[in-house]
Each structure stands twice: as structure tokens, then as C-alpha cells.
Amino acid sequence: MNIVECTNISKIYKQGRVEVTALAEVSLSIEKGSFAALAGPSGSGKTTLLNIIGGLDVPDSGDVVVDGEALGGMNQARLAELRLHKVGFVFQAYNLIPVLSAVENVEFVMLLQGV
């Protein structure tokens, strides 16, 4: 079973009349229990793809399925729940809550998850 299935994902960013293609019909399958790495030069679409898989961004075309659930049409609350329980991010800037210690930041997410 695939934990992540992306089919023909495309994303184009528009800046005025200029269009920048971040992803052009990208398909990807990641099998449950496997390890995958996403590598490429700056501007190649890595972050865009990860943001789409995590429901932080929406593709212009294509389909994304995470753990058997199609992301297309999910509302923001359902996407937040998906991120809380099924998709984890470690951002470059860490995005920690500055008034909490590292342990308290981890504990906070665990409390949200009911652990």
C-alpha cells in the first residue's frame, strides 16, 4: 500500500503576467514503511511538492492521496487534522513557539494529539 500517491501534480505561480512552473505533471508513489528523500537544486519544486503533500498548498492540477485519503476537496479543518496525525514537517526555520522550551514545544503537539 502507498502512504503517499501523487498523480500528475502541476503548480504554476503567477507574478503579474509572468508564470513560473514549479511542478509540471509530477507523479510520485511512496510505499508505507519505506524511506524517501527529495533532493534537487534550489527552485526545482521540492518545497512546493512537500507543501502540496502536506495540504499546505493546493495543486493547479493532479491528485494527491495520503494514507488512502484524497486531499482534493478537504476543508482546512480536515487538512489540519491530517497534518496533526499523519504528516510531520520539520521546517528550516523550525517554527517553534519561542516562549516554550524544546521539550515544551514537543509536548504541546503531543497534547494536541491526545497523547
N, C-alpha and C positions, 0 to 999 in steps of 0.2 A: 504494500500500500504506500502511496506517496503522501507525505505530510504537506508538501507544497507542490502545486501544479499551476504553472503559468503557461497560457496558450496565446501566442501572437500578441504580446503586450506591446503597445505603442504609446509613446508620450511625447508631445511636442509642446515646448514652451514658447510663448509669443511675447516679444518685446516690441511694441508698436507694430510695424509691418515686417519685422524680422522674425522668422521662425527658426527655432533651434530644436532639432530632433535629438531627444535624449535617449529614446529607445525606439527601435524600428522592428516590429514583429518578433519580439524575443519570446522564445519558448524555453521552459525550464521545468525539470522534474527533480524533486529531492525525495528520496525514499525515507520512510520512517526509520529512525535509528542510525541513519548514515551521517557522515560529516561532509560538509561542503564549504568551500572557500570561494569568495568572489574577489577577483583581482583584475586590475586593469589600470590604465593611465588616468590621470585626472581628467574629468569631463567625459568619461566613457559610459556613464549611466549607472554606475554601481549604487550610489545612494538613491537615485530615483527608483531603481528596481526594488531595493530594500524597503523604501518608504511605501511603495505600492503593495508589496507582500504583507507589510505590517498594517495596511489600511490607513496610513497617514496621508497618502496621496491616492488619486484615482487615475487609472489609465484612460487615455483617449479612446483606445480600442483594445480588445482582448479580454480574457477571462483569468481570474485568479481564484484558486481553491486552496484553503488552508485547513488541514485536518478534516477534509470531507465537506467543508462549508464554503460555498461560493461567496466571495466578498461583494460582488456586484449587487447593489440594492440594499446592502446593510445600512442601517442608520448609524449615526455617530455613537449612540449609547452601546449598540451591539458591537461596533468596531472596538470601542474602549474595553468592553468585556473580553473580546478576543485577545487584545493585547495584554490584558491583565492575566489571563490564564494560559495563553498558547504561544504568544510571540514575545520574545525578550529583546530589548535593544540595549547596547552599550554605546552611547554617543561619544564622539570625540571630545566634546566639552563636558562629558559626564552628566550634566543636568541634575546634579544633586541639590537637595534643599540645603542652602548654605548654613542655616541655623541649627541643623542636625548633624550629629557625628556620622561617620561612615556606617557604623552599626545601626544607628537610629534610622538612617535612610533605607537600609535593607529591611529593618523591622517594620517600617511604615508600609512598604509594599506587601510584606507578608500579612500584616493586619488587614489590608485591603482584600487580600486573597482568602482571608478567614483562617489563616494558619496560626 
